[in-house]
Amino acid sequence: MDKIVYLISDLHLGPGRDTVTGQWNALEDFQADEAFCAFLDYVTATSKAPVELLIAGDFIDYPQILPELSQTSPTNELGASEEESVERTHVVLGQCPALASGHPLVFARLRRFMEDGHSVTIMAGNHDIDLLWPEVWRLIFEAVYPPGAAGELQREAFSRSYGAADHGRVYVEHGHESDIQNCFGDQMTRPFADDANGVRRLKRCFGTLFVDKIYNQLERERWFIDNVKPIGRVIKLGLANDLAFTARSLAQIAKFFLTSGVSLHVVSGGVLGAEEPPAAPLPPEQRSGEKVVATIADSELRGALERRMADPAFRAEFEHEVQQFDERDWQAIAEGGGRQPSLDQADGQAASGVLGGEAEDAYRAAARAILEEDPQIASVIMGHTHAAIDGLIDPIYLSGGRTGYYYNSGTWTWHLRERPDGQTWQEIADPANYTSSFTYLRLDPDEQGAYWVTLRNWSAEWDGRTR
């Protein structure tokens, strides 16, 4: 019979702690090293036979490790070189104590998990496409795989299937290819390209560029920026409570929209067309906050900024930041801002549509398409969105009277505890108001080669067992 599979995703291991102060790096989203080790202790203790651990994407958050390396690429559509990804890998493995602690406990526990006879599969996601570099994978492999281990350590570039039954198989992918701002358009088959200097680099999706250019900077100033969704909620509270920071941030976001282009590889299913001829340079007297606001395509964001510009304090902060724009920024603004996303798209909010008579977001729609195409698949699993979904609660009804299921494995990162009346700015800045549920999926096989999927919460189980 096939192995039991434990599936987790979106751990987002980053730089860890500052080794001098002992404090978590402001860009670190994973603070659950002990919980992860306890989880593998539990899996090992309760398993009567070897099992497989599948980490289904975004195991490591490469853009938030040594973020200064994100600025070295001469072009937006390309990111890290192999050498730069290797530097970041040494940090997350805990091999650069002068820079940061990394997460050596996690990798040591994975190695011991394999010493106990179990297998590990690591799937690349949009935040750790770096795993596809040969030298990066060599470092990970050497850290996790004990020579002579009975189990296997595998890297999966895009998707993986489980089961051998005529019906009841499980299909797994990270899910970023269903997100127009975080997809690469090729199911990770062509992850590299050469820049103008002949340096081989990773392809960089729009979402990663947004992290590289905007989110890392904002998160260093306000650590919680990336933990509260949607971004409009943070902006609304910030305008009322932290005006100077929010005004500067909005100017930076506006510049990014106007100078970076929308999805760098795929736009609405098609590859970006040829660039328009350059416009005449914008005269200095027209280089103003009002011009920036007027060029923004997102009508909701543009309208909100137009209203805010009537506030002298906001206008002064916004204008001050705008005057820091360089010649290339103003050239892009003169050309009309290019292709722009909405604020929600840049923040990773899913687009929705109507398929099969049901309202569906892009991920559920993609799951439906997979289920329709292959009748042997009964369950589709994704991560990426950080929102855990139990497929049994809301089945997908298919042609021919079949039923399928879409699951999401959630995340092990922090998220804000929701309250019916919302939170204040001070409350969203308080770490005590954040939690993590450590959700995971267990895939249990039957004798016919089908798999049964259950969504579980390690945080609740761990609290009941070991605390």
Secondary structure as UniProt FT lines:
FT   STRAND          5..8
FT   TURN            19..21
FT   TURN            26..27
FT   HELIX           33..46
FT   STRAND          52..56
FT   HELIX           62..64
FT   HELIX           67..71
FT   TURN            76..77
FT   STRAND          78..81
FT   HELIX           82..92
FT   TURN            93..94
FT   TURN            97..99
FT   HELIX           104..115
FT   TURN            116..117
FT   STRAND          119..123
FT   TURN            126..127
FT   HELIX           129..132
FT   HELIX           134..144
FT   TURN            147..148
FT   STRAND          153..156
FT   STRAND          159..162
FT   STRAND          169..173
FT   HELIX           176..178
FT   TURN            180..182
FT   TURN            187..188
FT   STRAND          192..194
FT   TURN            196..197
FT   STRAND          200..203
FT   HELIX           206..210
FT   HELIX           211..215
FT   HELIX           216..221
FT   TURN            223..224
FT   HELIX           225..227
FT   HELIX           231..241
FT   HELIX           243..260
FT   TURN            268..269
FT   HELIX           284..286
FT   HELIX           289..295
FT   HELIX           299..308
FT   TURN            309..310
FT   HELIX           312..322
FT   TURN            323..324
FT   HELIX           327..334
FT   TURN            335..336
FT   HELIX           343..346
FT   TURN            347..348
FT   STRAND          352..355
FT   TURN            356..357
FT   STRAND          358..361
FT   HELIX           362..373
FT   TURN            375..376
FT   STRAND          377..382
FT   TURN            391..393
FT   STRAND          396..397
FT   HELIX           399..401
FT   STRAND          403..408
FT   STRAND          415..416
FT   TURN            420..421
FT   HELIX           425..428
FT   HELIX           431..433
FT   STRAND          434..435
FT   STRAND          439..445
FT   TURN            447..448
FT   STRAND          451..457
FT   HELIX           458..466
//
